[in-house]
Amino acid sequence: MYHLSRFAAATPGKVAVHFLESGEAFSFRQLEREANRAANALLSLGLKRNDCIVLCIENSPALLFLALGAQRIGLYYVLASTRLSAADFQYIVKDSGASVAIVSSGCMSAETASSLDLGGARRLGIGFADPAIESWEAHSLAASSELPPLLAPGREMLYSSGTTGRPKGVRKPPFEGDFDAVDNRNAAVARSFALDASSVYLSTSPLYHSAPNRFLSAAIHAGATSIVMAKFDAERALAAIARFGCTHSLWVPTMFHRLLRLEGDVRSRYSTASMAQAVHGAAPCPVHVKQAMIDWWGPILQEYYSGTEGIGSTAITSREWLHHKGSVGRATDGILHILDDAGHELPAGETGNVYFESDAQFEYWNDPAKTRAATSPQGWRSFGDIGRLDDEGYLYLTDRKDFVIISGGVNIYPQEIEDVLLQDPRVADVAVFGVPNEEYGEEIKAVIQPAHPDFTGPAIADALKARCLALLGSIKVPRSIDFEFEFPRHATGKLYKKLLRDRYLTKESPP
């Protein structure tokens, strides 16, 4: 009941997807035909089952048609970040073994696109006038919109966002048989968040991220209408909820920050009464931010914790969270374990490395060393996060393992310090990380994005240090605090912490 073709037959005229900024809308019948057209065009390039394509395309009809087309003919498809450097894009195309790479003029210039070293991959473009770049549109226009001759379930090949290093590829085994496995996966997501044909889903994030891609796919295959934003804007998101009566949505905590910073008269201008489930994940949500969103929208926030690797997940409702503030929930897929660095299991309440015990097949593509590093002696797998379990099995994330500061032999978790600083109204955002210290190995550095240009300088820094001293103790007080008016960010607004930290490591490392 979840497959696109069935809704194209049952409700052909119903709007399946509406692209918010452009106003382009496609019915289920139109979406079915465009998916077929993309599939046939891909086959015309000589692609065969289990071949891989890489797409670097902004949120647009072309991206959706290509992804759905690849799903129909048994291809692996990589949705590459539109913010990648040319070097990282080339790396992904080569690392994935892609046969075809399709790039949009909205993501890179003709000069860059034509000069990319893509190994053996065939290069095509969307929206380019340069005759040196083969036109995807020409292939698409020439293709049939009928069902392709080869029908086989394809799947995405995922790459991590690279926040702690070069993007890591995750390629799961191909789906076997017919489309039941794809339908079942989409159905499971839809059931988890009560998505059905009566739902109106708001997609707020870039579709190259795994969760937005998967949620949109589930919404389409559940027969829901989806509203897709090209780029997140807080007021525009509220306006879309009010205009379309959105019932479901997907967010990251940075978006909540931006919603809450809107003036009261702007917030009150738009009704969010239709919203039944506001799902969020991708990064820990500060307690005061989530509490403020629940106070505003009611207990409709649903949080999940998972990752590109697909080795396990947790979930928590608003009502649960109000009794376990700060938790990302209990395991919904797999069994949670907290281990020390030697691989020994820790009791409830103690902080360590978070692992999932599950049957999920997983390995980093072409990188057995990274796969081994993510695997415990027991064979359990980790996303690389630090956390603890309470007596009821609720998980509390402390930080990314890569960002733990070791000062004088003591582990210090930056997220704890960031949470305290973010509660100060003078702080719009903050990044805490370690920088070299000759005596202690590392010391704590805090970089503040001020809420107002006046909230900078030594007096503010001293006040923020005093706040940390009062609430966390002397060992967790930043040794130094800097101020920056703009932070490097991903397209979702999520802080690109590794890039910021690397700048300071370069500045503060001895020559």
C-alpha positions as CSV (number, residue, x, y, z in Angstrom):
1,M,0.0,0.0,0.0
2,Y,3.0,2.3,0.2
3,H,4.4,2.1,-3.3
4,L,4.2,5.2,-5.5
5,S,2.7,3.3,-8.4
6,R,-0.3,2.3,-6.4
7,F,-1.1,5.9,-5.4
8,A,-0.6,7.0,-9.0
9,A,-3.3,4.5,-10.0
10,A,-5.6,5.1,-7.0
11,T,-5.3,8.9,-6.6
12,P,-3.7,10.1,-9.8
13,G,-4.6,13.8,-9.5
14,K,-3.7,14.3,-5.8
15,V,-0.6,16.5,-5.2
16,A,2.3,14.4,-4.2
17,V,5.0,17.0,-3.9
18,H,4.9,20.8,-3.9
19,F,8.2,22.7,-4.1
20,L,7.6,25.7,-1.9
21,E,9.7,28.5,-3.4
22,S,9.3,27.7,-7.1
23,G,5.6,26.8,-6.7
24,E,6.1,23.6,-8.9
25,A,3.7,20.9,-7.9
26,F,3.4,17.3,-9.2
27,S,0.5,14.9,-8.8
28,F,1.1,11.2,-8.0
29,R,0.5,10.4,-11.7
30,Q,3.0,13.1,-12.8
31,L,5.5,11.9,-10.3
32,E,5.2,8.3,-11.5
33,R,5.7,9.3,-15.1
34,E,8.7,11.5,-14.3
35,A,10.3,8.7,-12.2
36,N,9.8,6.4,-15.2
37,R,11.3,9.0,-17.5
38,A,14.4,9.4,-15.3
39,A,14.8,5.6,-15.0
40,N,14.6,5.1,-18.8
41,A,17.1,8.0,-19.4
42,L,19.5,6.4,-16.9
43,L,19.2,3.1,-18.7
44,S,20.0,4.8,-22.0
45,L,23.4,5.7,-20.5
46,G,24.2,2.0,-20.4
47,L,23.7,1.7,-16.6
48,K,22.9,-1.7,-15.2
49,R,21.7,-3.1,-11.9
50,N,23.9,-2.3,-8.9
51,D,25.8,0.4,-10.8
52,C,26.3,3.6,-8.9
53,I,25.5,7.2,-9.8
54,V,26.4,10.4,-7.9
55,L,24.0,13.4,-7.9
56,C,25.0,16.9,-6.8
57,I,21.7,18.8,-7.2
58,E,19.9,21.2,-5.0
59,N,16.4,20.5,-3.6
60,S,14.5,20.4,-6.9
61,P,12.2,18.3,-9.1
62,A,15.2,17.0,-11.0
63,L,16.8,15.6,-7.8
64,L,13.6,13.9,-6.8
65,F,12.9,12.4,-10.2
66,L,16.5,11.0,-10.5
67,A,16.4,9.5,-7.0
68,L,13.0,7.9,-7.7
69,G,14.2,6.7,-11.1
70,A,17.3,5.1,-9.6
71,Q,15.2,3.3,-7.1
72,R,13.2,1.7,-9.9
73,I,16.1,0.2,-11.8
74,G,18.3,-1.3,-9.1
75,L,20.9,1.5,-9.0
76,Y,22.9,2.7,-6.0
77,Y,22.6,6.5,-5.9
78,V,24.7,9.0,-3.8
79,L,23.1,12.3,-2.9
80,A,26.2,14.5,-2.5
81,S,26.2,17.6,-0.4
82,T,25.8,20.7,-2.6
83,R,28.3,22.4,-0.3
84,L,31.2,20.0,-0.9
85,S,34.5,21.3,-2.2
86,A,35.5,20.2,-5.7
87,A,38.1,17.9,-4.1
88,D,35.6,16.2,-1.8
89,F,33.1,15.7,-4.6
90,Q,35.8,14.1,-6.8
91,Y,36.7,11.9,-3.9
92,I,33.1,10.7,-3.5
93,V,32.7,10.0,-7.2
94,K,35.9,8.0,-7.3
95,D,35.5,6.3,-3.9
96,S,31.9,5.1,-4.7
97,G,33.0,3.7,-8.0
98,A,30.3,5.7,-9.7
99,S,29.6,5.2,-13.4
100,V,27.8,8.5,-13.8
101,A,27.9,11.8,-12.0
102,I,25.2,14.4,-12.6
103,V,25.8,18.0,-11.3
104,S,23.5,21.1,-11.4
105,S,24.5,24.6,-12.4
106,G,22.9,25.6,-9.0
107,C,25.8,23.8,-7.2
108,M,28.9,24.6,-9.2
109,S,30.1,26.7,-12.1
110,A,30.5,25.4,-15.6
111,E,34.2,25.9,-15.2
112,T,34.4,23.8,-12.1
113,A,32.0,21.1,-13.4
114,S,34.0,20.7,-16.7
115,S,37.4,20.5,-14.9
116,L,36.5,17.9,-12.3
117,D,38.6,14.7,-12.3
118,L,35.9,12.0,-12.0
119,G,38.0,9.0,-12.9
120,G,36.0,6.8,-15.2
121,A,32.6,8.3,-14.4
122,R,30.5,9.9,-17.2
123,R,29.8,13.6,-16.5
124,L,26.4,15.1,-17.1
125,G,25.0,18.5,-16.2
126,I,21.6,20.2,-15.5
127,G,21.1,23.8,-16.4
128,F,24.5,24.3,-18.2
129,A,24.8,26.1,-21.5
130,D,28.4,24.9,-21.9
131,P,28.5,22.3,-24.8
132,A,31.5,20.7,-23.1
133,I,29.1,19.4,-20.4
134,E,26.8,16.6,-21.6
135,S,23.1,17.6,-21.0
136,W,21.0,15.5,-18.7
137,E,17.9,17.3,-19.9
138,A,18.5,16.1,-23.5
139,H,18.5,12.5,-22.3
140,S,15.5,13.0,-20.1
141,L,13.4,14.7,-22.8
142,A,14.1,11.8,-25.2
143,A,13.1,9.1,-22.7
144,S,9.8,7.3,-22.4
145,S,7.6,8.0,-19.4
146,E,6.3,4.4,-19.4
147,L,7.6,1.7,-17.0
148,P,11.3,0.9,-17.7
149,P,12.1,-2.5,-19.1
150,L,14.2,-3.3,-16.1
151,L,12.4,-3.1,-12.8
152,A,14.6,-3.7,-9.7
153,P,14.8,-2.1,-6.3
154,G,17.7,0.4,-5.9
155,R,18.9,2.1,-2.8
156,E,20.9,5.1,-1.6
157,M,24.6,4.9,-0.9
158,L,25.2,7.3,2.0
159,Y,28.2,9.4,2.8
160,S,28.6,11.0,6.2
161,S,28.7,14.8,6.3
162,G,32.4,14.8,7.1
163,T,32.0,16.9,10.3
164,T,34.9,15.0,11.9
165,G,36.9,14.1,8.8
166,R,36.6,13.2,5.1
167,P,33.1,11.9,4.1
168,K,32.8,8.2,5.0
169,G,30.8,6.0,2.6
170,V,28.2,3.4,3.8
171,R,27.0,0.9,1.2
172,K,24.4,-1.6,2.3
173,P,23.9,-4.9,0.4
174,P,21.5,-4.5,-2.5
175,F,17.8,-5.3,-2.0
176,E,17.0,-8.7,-3.3
177,G,13.8,-9.8,-5.2
178,D,11.0,-7.3,-5.8
179,F,10.1,-4.0,-4.2
180,D,8.8,-5.5,-0.9
181,A,12.0,-4.6,1.0
182,V,11.7,-1.0,-0.1
183,D,8.0,-0.8,0.6
184,N,8.6,-2.4,4.0
185,R,11.3,0.1,4.9
186,N,9.1,3.1,3.9
187,A,6.2,1.6,5.7
188,A,8.2,1.2,8.9
189,V,9.2,4.9,8.8
190,A,5.6,5.9,8.1
191,R,4.2,3.8,10.9
192,S,6.8,5.2,13.4
193,F,5.5,8.7,12.9
194,A,1.9,8.0,11.9
195,L,2.3,9.2,8.3
196,D,-0.5,8.2,6.0
197,A,-2.4,9.5,3.0
198,S,-4.1,12.2,5.0
199,S,-0.8,13.7,6.1
200,V,0.9,16.9,4.9
201,Y,4.6,16.6,5.4
202,L,7.0,19.7,5.5
203,S,10.5,18.9,4.4
204,T,12.8,21.6,5.8
205,S,16.3,20.3,5.1
206,P,18.6,19.5,2.2
207,L,17.6,16.1,0.7
208,Y,21.2,15.0,0.4
209,H,21.0,14.2,4.2
210,S,19.9,10.7,4.9
211,A,17.0,11.5,7.2
212,P,15.3,14.1,5.0
213,N,15.7,11.8,2.0
214,R,14.2,8.9,3.8
215,F,11.4,10.8,5.4
216,L,10.4,12.3,2.0
217,S,10.5,8.9,0.4
218,A,8.3,7.5,3.2
219,A,5.8,10.3,2.9
220,I,5.5,9.8,-0.9
221,H,5.1,6.1,-0.5
222,A,2.5,6.6,2.2
223,G,0.4,8.7,-0.2
224,A,0.9,11.9,1.8
225,T,1.4,15.4,0.2
226,S,4.9,16.8,0.8
227,I,6.0,20.4,0.8
228,V,9.7,20.7,0.0
229,M,11.7,23.8,1.0
230,A,14.6,24.7,-1.2
231,K,16.4,26.3,1.7
232,F,15.3,26.7,5.4
233,D,14.0,30.0,6.5
234,A,12.2,30.2,9.9
235,E,9.3,32.5,9.0
236,R,8.8,30.9,5.6
237,A,8.6,27.5,7.4
238,L,5.9,28.8,9.7
239,A,4.0,30.3,6.8
240,A,4.1,27.0,5.0
241,I,2.7,25.2,8.0
242,A,-0.2,27.7,8.2
243,R,-0.8,27.8,4.4
244,F,-0.8,24.0,3.7
245,G,-2.0,22.8,7.1
246,C,1.1,20.7,7.6
247,T,0.7,17.8,10.0
248,H,4.3,16.4,10.0
249,S,7.7,18.0,9.8
250,L,11.4,17.2,10.2
251,W,13.8,19.6,12.0
252,V,17.3,20.0,13.4
253,P,17.9,21.9,16.7
254,T,19.4,24.9,14.9
255,M,16.1,25.4,13.2
256,F,14.4,25.5,16.6
257,H,16.9,28.2,17.7
258,R,15.9,30.3,14.6
259,L,12.2,29.8,15.1
260,L,12.5,30.9,18.8
261,R,14.5,34.0,17.8
262,L,11.6,35.3,15.7
263,E,9.8,38.2,17.2
264,G,6.5,37.4,19.1
265,D,4.3,39.2,16.5
266,V,5.9,37.2,13.7
267,R,5.3,33.9,15.5
268,S,1.7,34.8,16.3
269,R,1.0,35.6,12.7
270,Y,1.0,31.9,11.7
271,S,-1.0,29.1,13.1
272,T,0.8,25.8,13.8
273,A,-2.4,24.1,15.2
274,S,-2.4,21.5,12.3
275,M,1.1,20.2,13.3
276,A,0.7,16.7,14.9
277,Q,4.3,15.6,14.9
278,A,7.5,17.7,14.7
279,V,10.3,15.2,14.4
280,H,13.9,16.2,15.2
281,G,17.3,14.7,15.3
282,A,20.8,15.0,13.7
283,A,22.3,16.8,16.7
284,P,21.6,17.1,20.5
285,C,18.9,19.6,21.3
286,P,19.7,21.8,24.3
287,V,17.1,21.3,27.1
288,H,16.0,24.9,27.3
289,V,15.4,25.0,23.5
290,K,13.3,21.9,23.4
291,Q,11.4,23.0,26.5
292,A,10.6,26.3,24.8
293,M,9.4,24.5,21.6
294,I,7.1,22.2,23.7
295,D,5.8,25.3,25.5
296,W,5.0,26.9,22.1
297,W,3.8,23.9,20.0
298,G,2.7,21.5,22.7
299,P,3.9,18.0,23.4
300,I,4.2,17.0,19.7
301,L,8.0,16.9,19.4
302,Q,9.4,13.4,18.6
303,E,13.1,13.0,18.8
304,Y,15.2,10.3,17.3
305,Y,18.9,9.4,17.4
306,S,20.5,7.4,14.6
307,G,23.1,7.9,11.9
308,T,24.2,7.3,8.3
309,E,25.5,3.9,9.3
310,G,22.0,2.5,10.1
311,I,23.3,0.4,13.0
312,G,20.5,1.3,15.5
313,S,18.2,4.0,16.7
314,T,16.4,5.5,19.7
315,A,13.3,7.6,20.0
316,I,11.5,9.6,22.6
317,T,8.1,11.4,22.7
318,S,7.6,14.8,24.3
319,R,5.7,13.3,27.2
320,E,8.5,10.9,27.9
321,W,11.1,13.7,27.5
322,L,9.4,15.9,30.1
323,H,10.2,13.1,32.7
324,H,13.7,12.5,31.2
325,K,14.9,15.9,30.1
326,G,18.0,15.8,27.9
327,S,17.5,12.2,26.8
328,V,17.3,11.0,23.2
329,G,15.2,8.1,24.2
330,R,15.3,4.3,24.5
331,A,16.4,1.9,21.8
332,T,13.8,1.3,19.0
333,D,16.2,-0.7,16.8
334,G,19.0,-2.7,18.4
335,I,20.2,-3.0,22.0
336,L,22.2,-0.1,23.7
337,H,25.5,-0.7,25.5
338,I,27.9,1.8,27.1
339,L,31.5,0.6,27.0
340,D,34.7,2.0,28.4
341,D,37.7,2.5,26.1
342,A,38.9,-1.0,26.8
343,G,35.5,-2.4,25.6
344,H,34.2,-3.3,29.0
345,E,30.5,-2.7,29.7
346,L,29.6,0.1,32.1
347,P,26.7,0.2,34.5
348,A,23.8,2.7,34.3
349,G,24.8,6.2,35.1
350,E,28.4,5.9,34.0
351,T,29.6,7.8,30.8
352,G,31.3,5.9,28.0
353,N,31.2,5.0,24.3
354,V,27.7,4.3,22.9
355,Y,27.3,1.1,21.0
356,F,24.3,-0.7,19.4
357,E,24.0,-4.5,19.3
358,S,22.0,-5.3,16.2
359,D,21.8,-7.6,13.1
360,A,22.3,-4.6,10.8
361,Q,24.9,-5.3,8.1
362,F,27.4,-2.4,8.0
363,E,30.8,-1.4,6.9
364,Y,32.5,1.8,5.7
365,W,33.0,1.5,2.0
366,N,36.7,0.9,1.1
367,D,37.8,1.6,4.6
368,P,38.2,-1.5,6.8
369,A,40.2,0.4,9.4
370,K,37.3,2.8,10.0
371,T,35.0,-0.2,10.2
372,R,37.2,-1.8,12.8
373,A,37.4,1.4,14.8
374,A,33.6,1.6,15.0
375,T,33.3,-2.0,16.2
376,S,33.6,-3.3,19.8
377,P,35.3,-6.5,20.8
378,Q,31.8,-8.0,21.1
379,G,31.0,-7.0,17.5
380,W,28.7,-4.1,18.4
381,R,28.9,-0.9,16.4
382,S,29.1,2.8,17.3
383,F,28.3,6.1,15.6
384,G,31.2,7.6,17.6
385,D,29.2,9.2,20.4
386,I,29.7,9.4,24.1
387,G,26.8,9.0,26.5
388,R,25.2,7.2,29.4
389,L,22.1,5.2,30.2
390,D,19.8,5.7,33.2
391,D,18.1,2.9,35.1
392,E,15.2,2.9,32.7
393,G,17.3,2.5,29.6
394,Y,17.1,6.1,28.4
395,L,20.1,7.4,26.6
396,Y,21.8,10.8,27.3
397,L,24.4,11.9,24.8
398,T,27.4,13.7,26.2
399,D,29.5,14.5,23.1
400,R,31.2,13.2,20.0
401,K,34.2,11.0,20.8
402,D,36.3,13.1,18.4
403,F,35.6,16.3,20.4
404,V,36.3,15.0,23.9
405,I,39.0,17.2,25.6
406,I,41.7,15.4,27.6
407,S,43.2,17.9,30.0
408,G,45.6,16.7,32.7
409,G,44.4,13.1,32.1
410,V,40.7,14.1,32.7
411,N,38.0,13.7,30.1
412,I,36.0,16.8,29.6
413,Y,32.9,16.8,27.4
414,P,32.4,20.0,25.5
415,Q,28.6,19.6,25.0
416,E,28.1,20.0,28.8
417,I,29.9,23.3,28.7
418,E,28.1,24.4,25.5
419,D,24.7,23.6,27.1
420,V,25.5,25.9,30.0
421,L,26.7,28.8,27.8
422,L,23.8,28.5,25.5
423,Q,21.4,29.3,28.3
424,D,22.9,32.7,28.6
425,P,20.8,35.2,26.6
426,R,24.0,36.9,25.4
427,V,25.0,33.8,23.5
428,A,23.5,32.9,20.1
429,D,25.7,29.9,19.6
430,V,28.9,28.4,20.9
431,A,31.6,25.8,20.1
432,V,33.8,24.4,22.8
433,F,36.8,22.3,21.9
434,G,40.4,21.5,23.1
435,V,43.5,23.4,22.0
436,P,47.1,22.5,22.8
437,N,48.5,23.2,26.3
438,E,52.1,22.5,27.1
439,E,51.4,21.5,30.7
440,Y,48.0,19.7,30.5
441,G,48.0,18.4,26.9
442,E,44.8,20.3,26.1
443,E,42.9,23.3,27.5
444,I,39.3,24.4,27.0
445,K,38.6,27.0,24.3
446,A,35.1,28.4,23.9
447,V,34.2,30.4,20.7
448,I,31.0,32.5,21.1
449,Q,28.7,33.7,18.5
450,P,27.1,36.7,20.3
451,A,23.4,37.4,20.2
452,H,24.3,41.1,19.7
453,P,27.4,43.0,18.6
454,D,27.6,44.6,22.1
455,F,27.9,41.2,23.8
456,T,31.7,40.8,23.2
457,G,34.9,41.6,25.0
458,P,36.8,40.7,28.2
459,A,33.9,41.6,30.6
460,I,31.5,39.3,28.8
461,A,34.1,36.6,28.6
462,D,34.7,36.9,32.4
463,A,31.0,36.7,33.1
464,L,30.6,33.6,31.0
465,K,33.6,32.0,32.7
466,A,32.0,32.8,36.1
467,R,28.8,31.1,34.9
468,C,30.7,27.9,34.1
469,L,32.5,28.0,37.4
470,A,29.2,28.3,39.3
471,L,27.4,25.6,37.4
472,L,30.1,23.2,36.4
473,G,33.1,23.7,38.7
474,S,36.6,24.9,38.0
475,I,37.8,22.0,35.8
476,K,35.2,22.9,33.2
477,V,35.8,26.6,32.9
478,P,37.1,27.7,29.5
479,R,40.7,28.9,29.7
480,S,40.0,31.3,26.9
481,I,36.9,32.7,25.1
482,D,36.9,34.2,21.7
483,F,34.0,35.9,19.8
484,E,33.0,35.4,16.1
485,F,30.0,36.9,14.5
486,E,29.6,34.1,11.9
487,F,30.2,30.4,12.3
488,P,30.8,27.9,9.5
489,R,27.7,25.9,9.0
490,H,26.2,23.1,6.9
491,A,23.1,23.9,4.8
492,T,20.8,22.8,7.6
493,G,22.4,25.5,9.8
494,K,24.2,22.9,11.8
495,L,27.5,24.1,13.1
496,Y,30.5,22.8,11.2
497,K,32.5,22.4,14.4
498,K,35.4,20.5,12.9
499,L,36.2,23.3,10.5
500,L,36.0,25.9,13.3
501,R,38.2,23.9,15.6
502,D,40.7,23.3,12.8
503,R,41.1,27.0,12.3
504,Y,42.0,27.5,16.0
505,L,44.3,24.4,16.0
506,T,46.2,26.0,13.1
507,K,46.4,29.4,14.9
508,E,47.4,28.0,18.3
509,S,49.7,25.1,17.5
510,P,53.4,25.8,17.9
511,P,55.3,26.4,14.7
